[in-house]
């Protein structure tokens, strides 16, 4: 069994040619022209190598390499092609191109397999367009009903369904993912941290994925003149937001050793120099691999919101944008990946992922595993993010060996 590192390199370059911000990182929002260009590149590869293409609920894309048996569960592998604004060139892309290369290698080497092998692209993993991460996999796994898609909008007011239609993605397979349709799920991904690099490992095997709760907080006060309104008479939501954000940081630090919380987006209205804001919105992203600690942190944030807003006479809306529970991945799959790693003289490092991944949702339906490759300096979601081709190709070798065994 052979893979072609040069072809992987070309795949990465060709996919990243579809980019809204050339010279300033990768920006490829779900269902935009850039996104669909990248998807079409993969679809062309599917066509060249004989895969059957399906557009599944929510715009999930599947290329199926059929096995010798029909009506049997499939071995799935893949990742996402959407990006954050001005992100890195490897996030998600590595998982798609390694899955693609593994499948192409099976075709070229005429490796017989009984189970179908699926290469998939999950849309809106990052949540950068529609404000909810893991959206495509949430739809495909029925966590989020398709009836909700007409109410999910981007910042321009375009609904998820409208954007999908404009991209030319028409669902031709309405079936949802079920345990009976899946034999396993495998995903290669960049680590997005420094664990592997610091420990000198080229391969990481993910044992668990942290749970995530993403919140949207709206504070409602009174817009007033900056010069004529005494301090004691103000209902200033931006001042309250500043105190809440500081408190969120403190809550995360005190909850548990792996608890993290981030306020990544904030807007105020009206945003004028001489006007006290009347409304402030901000996001909160809370993560922990322990469900109880995750819930404890979110509950503490909610109590802090209520206390500060009551004290300052503010209205508050607390909305959960998305939620992914902590997930323990399959011990059997991890053992298989470790065995395949050691067959090529690699000692993988077992670890926890602090980042969320679509595999976390698929793992509720089938046995699943993830392979990490190092990120230089731990950088991710930025133009400077970098992972070595040699490490990506190594992960692809391990992926291929595991898929061949699982699909036999």
Secondary structure, 3 states (H helix, E strand, C coil): CCCCHHHHHHHHHHHHCCCCCCCCCECCCCCCHHHHHHHHHHHHHHHHCCCEEEEEHHHEEEEEECCCCCCCCEEEEEEECCCCCCECCCCCHHHHHHHHHHHHHHHHCCCCCCCCEEEEEECCCCCCCCCCCCHHHHHHCCCCCHHHCCCCECCCCCEHHHHHHHCCCCCCECCCCCHHHEEEEEEEEECCCCHHHHHCCCCEEEEEECEEEEEEEEEECCCEECCCCCHHHCCCHHHHHHHHHHHHHHHHHHHCCCCEEECCCEEEECCCCCEECCEEEEEEEEEECCHHHHHHHHHHHHHHHHHHHHHCCCEEEEEEEEEECCEECCHHHHHHHHHHHHHCCCCCEEEEECCCCCHHHHCCCCCEEEEEECCHHHCCCCCCCCCCHHHHHHHHHHHHHHHHHHHC
